[in-house]
Amino acid sequence: KLARLKAEEEVKKRERVCEEGKKLEQRYTTLLNVEGTQENLVWLMIEKLLKF
């Protein structure tokens, strides 16, 4: 029974780590998208200035 409890704890721990990893990945992806968007906006502004 003790082994089963330890195994269940290990599963919960791994699930928690997996969830934290997913959240971190989502934040990183969001950050990349935001930075990419800002970079695109800068290039659009430069293009407009050059055409002006």
Secondary structure, DSSP 8 states (H G I E B T S, - for coil): -HHHHHHHHHHHHHHHHHHHHHHHHHHHHHHHHHHHHHHHHHHHHHHHHHH-
